[in-house]
Amino acid sequence: MIEIESPADVLVAAGTDWQLKARSEGERIFYRVVGPYGGGGRFSEIGAGEPPSVGVKVEWAAAGSAGQPVYLFGSTTADVASVTVDMTDGTVVDVPTIASEAFPVRFFVAVLPPNLRALAVVALDASGAELERIDASATLDIPLET
């Protein structure tokens, strides 16, 4: 069983109402986002032992509750400078990735508006070129107010 809170946690970044913490668990990285609207965590499949292989990998998760903002967060390979999140209302949320000297991956955290869904998560390099597009329309399951 994974401990959600651990003395080994490293504060990677913090926003107005959230914190991103991470730690090494053997050859993997466990990272999580916590804030007043909920939180969640996951293991990075990119790995903690060796630097990520060449190529792009983006993984993400979300945490939130009906009527509240949603934290969409994840990890990427080092070549991803930012991600954008295409929303169901046509807006695009731009999110820079966050480097940490403690880990060979980059992280991102987006605080999304309540009652909207993400359609896609798009990885961009430093020049803004698209590296990877992930369809999020069927996999982000956050309860919406009705």
Z-matrix of the N, CA and C atoms (Angstrom, degrees):
N
C 1 1.449
C 2 1.528 1 108.62
N 3 1.326 2 115.85 1 133.09
C 4 1.456 3 120.64 2 -179.15
C 5 1.532 4 109.49 3 -83.76
N 6 1.313 5 115.10 4 134.52
C 7 1.457 6 120.27 5 174.15
C 8 1.525 7 107.62 6 -79.28
N 9 1.323 8 117.62 7 125.82
C 10 1.455 9 120.62 8 179.49
C 11 1.525 10 110.53 9 -70.25
N 12 1.305 11 117.70 10 -45.67
C 13 1.469 12 122.86 11 178.66
C 14 1.524 13 107.99 12 -104.25
N 15 1.308 14 117.50 13 134.19
C 16 1.455 15 120.80 14 -178.35
C 17 1.528 16 109.79 15 -146.31
N 18 1.344 17 117.57 16 145.37
C 19 1.466 18 120.04 17 174.33
C 20 1.529 19 112.38 18 -62.65
N 21 1.336 20 117.27 19 -18.12
C 22 1.461 21 121.43 20 179.95
C 23 1.528 22 112.69 21 -80.63
N 24 1.327 23 118.04 22 -5.69
C 25 1.460 24 121.29 23 -179.10
C 26 1.527 25 111.41 24 -60.84
N 27 1.326 26 115.62 25 138.23
C 28 1.456 27 123.51 26 174.67
C 29 1.523 28 107.10 27 -110.39
N 30 1.321 29 117.20 28 128.36
C 31 1.453 30 120.47 29 174.40
C 32 1.523 31 107.72 30 -74.21
N 33 1.322 32 116.88 31 111.94
C 34 1.461 33 121.96 32 -177.69
C 35 1.524 34 110.55 33 -86.78
N 36 1.322 35 116.62 34 -42.52
C 37 1.461 36 121.17 35 -178.46
C 38 1.519 37 109.30 36 -162.57
N 39 1.324 38 115.07 37 161.66
C 40 1.460 39 120.09 38 176.99
C 41 1.516 40 109.25 39 -145.76
N 42 1.316 41 115.00 40 143.22
C 43 1.457 42 121.38 41 174.88
C 44 1.519 43 108.61 42 -111.44
N 45 1.297 44 115.90 43 -168.26
C 46 1.457 45 121.06 44 -179.41
C 47 1.521 46 111.80 45 -57.46
N 48 1.331 47 116.37 46 -40.92
C 49 1.462 48 119.83 47 -175.66
C 50 1.526 49 113.68 48 -133.78
N 51 1.315 50 117.93 49 26.24
C 52 1.466 51 121.11 50 178.49
C 53 1.519 52 110.89 51 -149.71
N 54 1.339 53 114.63 52 159.90
C 55 1.458 54 122.43 53 172.27
C 56 1.526 55 108.56 54 -133.15
N 57 1.322 56 116.52 55 139.86
C 58 1.460 57 122.97 56 173.05
C 59 1.521 58 106.81 57 -108.65
N 60 1.318 59 115.62 58 120.46
C 61 1.462 60 121.49 59 178.96
C 62 1.523 61 108.89 60 -122.00
N 63 1.330 62 116.07 61 149.55
C 64 1.470 63 120.64 62 -179.75
C 65 1.521 64 109.58 63 -146.93
N 66 1.319 65 115.15 64 160.98
C 67 1.466 66 121.05 65 175.21
C 68 1.526 67 108.46 66 -158.26
N 69 1.321 68 115.33 67 155.65
C 70 1.469 69 120.71 68 173.99
C 71 1.513 70 109.34 69 -81.68
N 72 1.314 71 115.19 70 136.70
C 73 1.472 72 123.27 71 174.76
C 74 1.526 73 105.49 72 -126.31
N 75 1.325 74 116.72 73 85.55
C 76 1.465 75 120.03 74 -174.94
C 77 1.520 76 109.22 75 68.05
N 78 1.322 77 117.23 76 -121.62
C 79 1.459 78 122.15 77 -179.67
C 80 1.528 79 112.34 78 -93.44
N 81 1.314 80 117.65 79 6.89
C 82 1.463 81 120.64 80 -179.08
C 83 1.527 82 110.59 81 -118.93
N 84 1.313 83 115.10 82 165.07
C 85 1.453 84 122.18 83 176.48
C 86 1.522 85 107.88 84 -114.71
N 87 1.318 86 116.37 85 127.49
C 88 1.459 87 120.69 86 172.59
C 89 1.522 88 106.71 87 -102.49
N 90 1.330 89 117.19 88 126.72
C 91 1.454 90 120.36 89 178.60
C 92 1.518 91 109.63 90 -132.58
N 93 1.336 92 114.44 91 153.40
C 94 1.456 93 118.61 92 -177.04
C 95 1.520 94 110.27 93 -151.50
N 96 1.314 95 114.69 94 156.86
C 97 1.455 96 122.80 95 174.96
C 98 1.513 97 107.36 96 -118.73
N 99 1.317 98 116.13 97 134.61
C 100 1.461 99 120.98 98 176.66
C 101 1.523 100 108.60 99 -129.89
N 102 1.312 101 115.41 100 145.12
C 103 1.451 102 121.56 101 178.77
C 104 1.516 103 109.95 102 -168.86
N 105 1.313 104 117.12 103 -179.11
C 106 1.464 105 120.45 104 -175.68
C 107 1.523 106 114.31 105 -68.94
N 108 1.327 107 118.22 106 -15.70
C 109 1.462 108 121.22 107 -178.79
C 110 1.521 109 112.49 108 -98.57
N 111 1.309 110 117.32 109 6.99
C 112 1.458 111 121.24 110 -177.66
C 113 1.511 112 109.64 111 125.09
N 114 1.287 113 115.13 112 -163.13
C 115 1.455 114 120.29 113 179.58
C 116 1.507 115 109.77 114 -179.74
N 117 1.296 116 115.45 115 175.42
C 118 1.450 117 120.49 116 179.49
C 119 1.503 118 109.49 117 -170.67
N 120 1.308 119 115.65 118 167.86
C 121 1.455 120 120.33 119 -179.92
C 122 1.505 121 111.43 120 -149.12
N 123 1.327 122 115.28 121 168.39
C 124 1.458 123 121.10 122 179.15
C 125 1.517 124 109.76 123 -163.80
N 126 1.312 125 115.47 124 165.95
C 127 1.455 126 121.51 125 173.02
C 128 1.517 127 108.99 126 -89.62
N 129 1.324 128 116.80 127 136.55
C 130 1.455 129 121.17 128 172.78
C 131 1.515 130 108.02 129 -77.74
N 132 1.293 131 117.00 130 130.40
C 133 1.468 132 121.22 131 175.72
C 134 1.525 133 111.03 132 -86.28
N 135 1.326 134 116.98 133 -2.51
C 136 1.456 135 120.62 134 179.54
C 137 1.519 136 110.56 135 -73.14
N 138 1.315 137 117.63 136 -30.51
C 139 1.453 138 121.01 137 171.94
C 140 1.516 139 114.30 138 106.21
N 141 1.297 140 115.72 139 149.28
C 142 1.460 141 121.48 140 -179.10
C 143 1.520 142 111.92 141 -107.05
N 144 1.319 143 118.35 142 -18.84
C 145 1.456 144 120.83 143 -173.02
C 146 1.510 145 113.56 144 -77.94
N 147 1.297 146 118.05 145 -62.65
C 148 1.460 147 123.50 146 -177.78
C 149 1.525 148 109.18 147 -107.09
N 150 1.331 149 117.09 148 154.20
C 151 1.469 150 118.27 149 175.20
C 152 1.535 151 110.22 150 -57.53
N 153 1.330 152 117.30 151 148.52
C 154 1.459 153 120.13 152 -179.44
C 155 1.513 154 111.57 153 -58.54
N 156 1.295 155 116.23 154 150.26
C 157 1.454 156 120.65 155 177.47
C 158 1.525 157 109.23 156 -68.52
N 159 1.321 158 115.51 157 165.62
C 160 1.454 159 120.60 158 178.92
C 161 1.520 160 108.44 159 -62.87
N 162 1.303 161 115.76 160 143.64
C 163 1.453 162 120.29 161 -178.28
C 164 1.513 163 109.90 162 114.96
N 165 1.284 164 115.12 163 169.65
C 166 1.447 165 121.11 164 -174.45
C 167 1.509 166 110.12 165 -103.02
N 168 1.310 167 115.23 166 137.93
C 169 1.450 168 120.75 167 170.30
C 170 1.513 169 106.90 168 -139.92
N 171 1.298 170 115.59 169 126.11
C 172 1.452 171 121.49 170 175.72
C 173 1.508 172 106.98 171 -123.75
N 174 1.303 173 116.58 172 132.66
C 175 1.458 174 120.74 173 173.50
C 176 1.508 175 106.95 174 -133.24
N 177 1.306 176 116.16 175 152.29
C 178 1.449 177 118.28 176 -173.90
C 179 1.512 178 110.74 177 -154.30
N 180 1.302 179 114.04 178 164.68
C 181 1.458 180 122.22 179 176.47
C 182 1.520 181 106.20 180 -148.59
N 183 1.310 182 116.65 181 173.03
C 184 1.458 183 120.34 182 178.66
C 185 1.516 184 109.38 183 -142.64
N 186 1.311 185 115.31 184 152.64
C 187 1.458 186 121.17 185 177.53
C 188 1.516 187 108.05 186 -143.91
N 189 1.304 188 116.18 187 140.03
C 190 1.454 189 120.20 188 178.89
C 191 1.512 190 110.04 189 169.70
N 192 1.306 191 115.95 190 -175.94
C 193 1.452 192 120.62 191 177.88
C 194 1.520 193 109.00 192 -143.54
N 195 1.318 194 116.18 193 163.30
C 196 1.461 195 121.88 194 -175.02
C 197 1.523 196 111.04 195 -53.45
N 198 1.343 197 114.88 196 132.60
C 199 1.450 198 120.59 197 176.38
C 200 1.517 199 115.55 198 79.84
N 201 1.306 200 117.97 199 -0.78
C 202 1.467 201 122.54 200 -178.94
C 203 1.529 202 109.43 201 -115.90
N 204 1.339 203 117.31 202 157.75
C 205 1.465 204 118.77 203 173.70
C 206 1.540 205 111.11 204 -57.56
N 207 1.307 206 115.76 205 154.72
C 208 1.459 207 122.62 206 -178.72
C 209 1.517 208 108.61 207 -113.16
N 210 1.330 209 116.84 208 134.51
C 211 1.462 210 121.64 209 173.67
C 212 1.524 211 107.99 210 -91.40
N 213 1.316 212 116.63 211 114.46
C 214 1.457 213 121.32 212 172.99
C 215 1.521 214 104.84 213 -104.16
N 216 1.333 215 117.65 214 123.13
C 217 1.459 216 120.45 215 -172.88
C 218 1.514 217 109.66 216 -142.93
N 219 1.338 218 116.09 217 158.98
C 220 1.447 219 118.84 218 -179.60
C 221 1.509 220 112.77 219 -173.76
N 222 1.322 221 114.08 220 -173.44
C 223 1.460 222 121.32 221 177.02
C 224 1.519 223 108.50 222 -129.48
N 225 1.330 224 115.28 223 155.04
C 226 1.457 225 121.19 224 -178.28
C 227 1.523 226 109.36 225 -140.12
N 228 1.305 227 115.47 226 168.08
C 229 1.455 228 120.07 227 169.75
C 230 1.530 229 108.09 228 -72.31
N 231 1.316 230 116.25 229 165.98
C 232 1.464 231 121.82 230 -172.66
C 233 1.521 232 113.78 231 -65.60
N 234 1.328 233 118.73 232 -20.76
C 235 1.463 234 120.43 233 -177.30
C 236 1.524 235 113.63 234 -81.25
N 237 1.317 236 118.35 235 -1.53
C 238 1.467 237 121.89 236 178.02
C 239 1.530 238 108.51 237 -92.34
N 240 1.342 239 116.45 238 112.99
C 241 1.467 240 121.54 239 -178.23
C 242 1.526 241 111.62 240 -85.81
N 243 1.326 242 116.49 241 -31.07
C 244 1.461 243 120.36 242 179.89
C 245 1.521 244 109.13 243 -158.32
N 246 1.307 245 114.77 244 165.61
C 247 1.461 246 120.85 245 171.98
C 248 1.520 247 107.53 246 -128.29
N 249 1.307 248 115.63 247 153.50
C 250 1.460 249 120.65 248 169.89
C 251 1.521 250 106.69 249 -118.62
N 252 1.320 251 114.47 250 151.82
C 253 1.455 252 121.35 251 178.35
C 254 1.524 253 106.92 252 -121.39
N 255 1.337 254 116.06 253 115.29
C 256 1.460 255 121.58 254 176.90
C 257 1.522 256 108.13 255 -83.79
N 258 1.337 257 116.38 256 123.79
C 259 1.459 258 121.94 257 -175.31
C 260 1.529 259 111.51 258 -100.24
N 261 1.318 260 116.32 259 161.90
C 262 1.463 261 121.62 260 -177.33
C 263 1.527 262 112.97 261 -65.56
N 264 1.320 263 118.93 262 -21.66
C 265 1.464 264 120.23 263 179.40
C 266 1.528 265 112.38 264 -90.74
N 267 1.345 266 117.36 265 6.39
C 268 1.452 267 121.91 266 178.35
C 269 1.519 268 114.68 267 93.60
N 270 1.313 269 118.02 268 -9.43
C 271 1.462 270 119.88 269 178.01
C 272 1.528 271 109.90 270 -76.28
N 273 1.311 272 114.51 271 158.96
C 274 1.458 273 121.89 272 177.52
C 275 1.526 274 107.72 273 -124.81
N 276 1.313 275 116.56 274 128.11
C 277 1.455 276 122.22 275 178.85
C 278 1.527 277 107.71 276 -101.65
N 279 1.343 278 117.01 277 121.81
C 280 1.466 279 122.59 278 178.98
C 281 1.517 280 109.10 279 -93.44
N 282 1.342 281 116.03 280 131.07
C 283 1.460 282 120.70 281 -175.60
C 284 1.536 283 109.41 282 -134.89
N 285 1.334 284 118.42 283 116.16
C 286 1.466 285 119.25 284 175.37
C 287 1.527 286 110.12 285 -71.07
N 288 1.323 287 116.59 286 151.24
C 289 1.459 288 118.90 287 173.09
C 290 1.523 289 108.46 288 -86.34
N 291 1.323 290 115.05 289 159.64
C 292 1.457 291 122.45 290 -173.37
C 293 1.525 292 108.99 291 -119.51
N 294 1.315 293 116.56 292 122.73
C 295 1.461 294 121.06 293 176.76
C 296 1.523 295 109.43 294 -90.21
N 297 1.316 296 115.63 295 150.49
C 298 1.459 297 122.02 296 175.05
C 299 1.518 298 108.09 297 -138.13
N 300 1.320 299 116.44 298 131.84
C 301 1.471 300 119.82 299 178.78
C 302 1.524 301 111.42 300 -63.53
N 303 1.316 302 117.56 301 -20.19
C 304 1.461 303 121.08 302 -176.53
C 305 1.529 304 113.51 303 -80.88
N 306 1.353 305 117.63 304 -14.77
C 307 1.470 306 119.93 305 -173.58
C 308 1.524 307 110.24 306 -137.48
N 309 1.351 308 117.61 307 148.08
C 310 1.466 309 121.17 308 -178.47
C 311 1.527 310 113.10 309 -86.44
N 312 1.307 311 118.44 310 17.79
C 313 1.461 312 122.84 311 179.24
C 314 1.522 313 108.34 312 -124.26
N 315 1.319 314 115.87 313 169.79
C 316 1.459 315 122.07 314 171.96
C 317 1.522 316 107.55 315 -110.50
N 318 1.308 317 116.80 316 156.06
C 319 1.463 318 121.90 317 -178.52
C 320 1.523 319 109.12 318 -123.17
N 321 1.328 320 116.39 319 161.54
C 322 1.459 321 120.59 320 171.24
C 323 1.522 322 109.54 321 -144.82
N 324 1.325 323 114.50 322 151.67
C 325 1.460 324 122.10 323 176.45
C 326 1.522 325 107.17 324 -139.80
N 327 1.313 326 116.45 325 126.54
C 328 1.462 327 121.88 326 174.43
C 329 1.520 328 107.88 327 -121.35
N 330 1.314 329 116.31 328 135.08
C 331 1.458 330 120.94 329 173.08
C 332 1.523 331 105.66 330 -100.39
N 333 1.329 332 115.21 331 109.15
C 334 1.459 333 121.18 332 -174.64
C 335 1.524 334 111.02 333 -94.71
N 336 1.324 335 116.65 334 149.71
C 337 1.462 336 119.88 335 179.86
C 338 1.530 337 112.00 336 -61.89
N 339 1.334 338 116.29 337 149.89
C 340 1.463 339 118.82 338 177.49
C 341 1.527 340 111.25 339 -66.29
N 342 1.304 341 114.82 340 152.82
C 343 1.462 342 123.34 341 173.39
C 344 1.523 343 114.87 342 63.75
N 345 1.328 344 117.65 343 22.43
C 346 1.454 345 122.57 344 170.27
C 347 1.517 346 107.72 345 -122.85
N 348 1.297 347 116.12 346 160.28
C 349 1.461 348 120.69 347 177.39
C 350 1.519 349 110.03 348 -121.21
N 351 1.312 350 114.80 349 151.12
C 352 1.459 351 120.88 350 174.09
C 353 1.522 352 108.50 351 -81.16
N 354 1.322 353 115.99 352 136.33
C 355 1.462 354 120.81 353 174.83
C 356 1.519 355 111.48 354 -96.51
N 357 1.346 356 116.29 355 -36.10
C 358 1.466 357 120.49 356 -177.74
C 359 1.520 358 109.56 357 -153.16
N 360 1.336 359 114.89 358 149.57
C 361 1.458 360 123.44 359 170.63
C 362 1.526 361 104.89 360 -114.81
N 363 1.332 362 116.55 361 123.85
C 364 1.465 363 121.51 362 -174.07
C 365 1.521 364 109.45 363 -119.24
N 366 1.325 365 116.84 364 124.93
C 367 1.465 366 122.68 365 177.84
C 368 1.522 367 109.45 366 -90.24
N 369 1.338 368 115.83 367 133.73
C 370 1.463 369 121.81 368 -179.36
C 371 1.524 370 110.04 369 -124.83
N 372 1.345 371 116.27 370 145.98
C 373 1.460 372 118.93 371 174.46
C 374 1.524 373 109.36 372 -86.39
N 375 1.336 374 117.75 373 -175.86
C 376 1.456 375 122.08 374 -175.14
C 377 1.529 376 112.70 375 -63.15
N 378 1.341 377 117.79 376 -25.84
C 379 1.466 378 120.66 377 179.17
C 380 1.529 379 112.15 378 -87.54
N 381 1.333 380 117.18 379 -4.07
C 382 1.463 381 121.35 380 -179.40
C 383 1.514 382 114.15 381 92.79
N 384 1.338 383 116.71 382 3.28
C 385 1.466 384 119.78 383 179.23
C 386 1.530 385 110.13 384 -73.63
N 387 1.322 386 115.48 385 139.92
C 388 1.463 387 120.67 386 179.51
C 389 1.526 388 110.19 387 -72.21
N 390 1.325 389 116.02 388 127.39
C 391 1.459 390 122.47 389 179.16
C 392 1.528 391 111.75 390 -102.81
N 393 1.318 392 115.99 391 -36.17
C 394 1.458 393 120.43 392 -177.98
C 395 1.520 394 108.32 393 -158.31
N 396 1.336 395 116.23 394 143.21
C 397 1.464 396 122.59 395 176.09
C 398 1.525 397 106.84 396 -126.33
N 399 1.325 398 115.06 397 126.21
C 400 1.457 399 120.58 398 -178.57
C 401 1.524 400 108.48 399 -114.54
N 402 1.322 401 116.43 400 124.47
C 403 1.460 402 121.48 401 176.36
C 404 1.520 403 107.91 402 -71.84
N 405 1.311 404 116.28 403 117.27
C 406 1.467 405 121.09 404 -178.56
C 407 1.521 406 111.42 405 -108.76
N 408 1.307 407 117.64 406 2.73
C 409 1.467 408 120.37 407 -170.90
C 410 1.520 409 113.23 408 -65.72
N 411 1.301 410 118.15 409 -31.75
C 412 1.457 411 119.68 410 -176.64
C 413 1.516 412 112.97 411 -101.43
N 414 1.332 413 116.99 412 -11.36
C 415 1.462 414 118.49 413 -171.13
C 416 1.520 415 115.21 414 -107.21
N 417 1.330 416 117.80 415 -13.07
C 418 1.468 417 119.68 416 179.30
C 419 1.507 418 108.17 417 -92.54
N 420 1.306 419 116.33 418 104.71
C 421 1.455 420 121.38 419 -174.02
C 422 1.523 421 109.86 420 -109.17
N 423 1.309 422 116.39 421 85.91
C 424 1.459 423 122.48 422 175.97
C 425 1.518 424 106.62 423 -111.61
N 426 1.337 425 118.63 424 129.47
C 427 1.455 426 119.43 425 -179.89
C 428 1.530 427 111.74 426 -61.05
N 429 1.305 428 116.85 427 136.29
C 430 1.444 429 121.70 428 177.32
C 431 1.527 430 109.06 429 -106.64
N 432 1.324 431 115.70 430 146.74
C 433 1.462 432 118.69 431 174.48
C 434 1.514 433 108.67 432 -70.76
N 435 1.308 434 116.51 433 144.02
C 436 1.464 435 119.32 434 178.37
C 437 1.509 436 110.31 435 -114.25
